[in-house]
Amino acid sequence: MRHVPLAAFIALATAGFWGGHAFAAPFEPATVPDQVQVVGHLDVDALRKTQIFVAVGGQAAIDAALDEAPAELRPLAHALARTVRGVSFWRDTDHGALYVETRDGKNLAQLLLKLPAKPAHAIDGTSAYTMGDGDKRAFFAAFGATLVLADSAESLERSIHVLGGKGSNLAGSTKLPSASRQGVFVFVTIGDDLLGAIQKSAHSKVLQLAIRSLVVDVGEAAGMVTANARAEMGSADALAKAKSIVDGLRTLASLSDDAAARSLLDAVTVTTNGLALEVVAKLPVAELAKTIHATK
């Protein structure tokens, strides 16, 4: 039997979206446990309606990517790709989980039964399963039409408790600055531990500065793809240093002979707001599609 870690499940569940991604539309903070370090969400319903999705190959590109999946997981991967509404994930200091919400809970439950998996302890009446061994062990369950994937039994239990309305969640949390954002993709850091680890290990001088929170969201409107990144800095000095570094990198890159790199930089604006550094990039769908195809 081939053992497949959680990372492989995530890759299969999200393969093909944005060149390799995918929860339902829109992001629901009430589905995420509180006391987490980071959350992310890709609204697949919205993504499928974008011009960029069509431009990079649409469903055909997803199907082609999933043909490379392990044989025992291929039916599940293709079924998820056809019925997925979106994907959300959360992670605390050590563990986390990913949710794949689909349109067909009955079919999802049947597909899980066909996997080379072992039964695990049921959670609040929901059947759970496990695959792999040691640090490559993955835990998963179907909660209604949502596939829940976790890298520990505790993370799976926390997820099922919250999805069933029996655990504390992020709904209404002041720690979630992106709650009002409705981009196709949203990524938010919440706790200090993750940012601290990033700052210690990052090679980027910007990420080594005192950052309190980081929010990234990507959306499309009127033929333009817009990416917003907002970093809340710990001090005015850190903000000034961060802006200086980003501006310097833009200046250096503008001297590049790579026309694609120059066009990307021309579409970027850098501003400050209080202690926040805001970077916005806007590109026409056609230009972004060319860049994506060129990197394949």
Sequence and secondary structure as in RCSB ss.txt:
>XXXX:A:sequence
MRHVPLAAFIALATAGFWGGHAFAAPFEPATVPDQVQVVGHLDVDALRKTQIFVAVGGQAAIDAALDEAPAELRP
LAHALARTVRGVSFWRDTDHGALYVETRDGKNLAQLLLKLPAKPAHAIDGTSAYTMGDGDKRAFFAAFGATLVLA
DSAESLERSIHVLGGKGSNLAGSTKLPSASRQGVFVFVTIGDDLLGAIQKSAHSKVLQLAIRSLVVDVGEAAGMV
TANARAEMGSADALAKAKSIVDGLRTLASLSDDAAARSLLDAVTVTTNGLALEVVAKLPVAELAKTIHATK
>XXXX:A:secstr
     HHHHHHHHHTTGGGS    SS  GGGSBSS SEEEEE HHHHHTSHHHHHTTHHHHHHHHHTTS TTTHH
HHHHHHHHEEEEEEEE SS EEEEEEES HHHHHHHHHTSS EEEEEETTEEEEEESSGGG EEEEEETTEEEEE
SSHHHHHHHHHHHTT S B TT TT TTTT   SEEEEE SHHHHHHHHHH   TTTTS EEEEEEEEEEETTEE
EEEEEEEESSHHHHHHHHHHHHHHHHHHHT S HHHHHHHHTEEEEEETTEEEEEEEEEHHHHHHHHHHT 
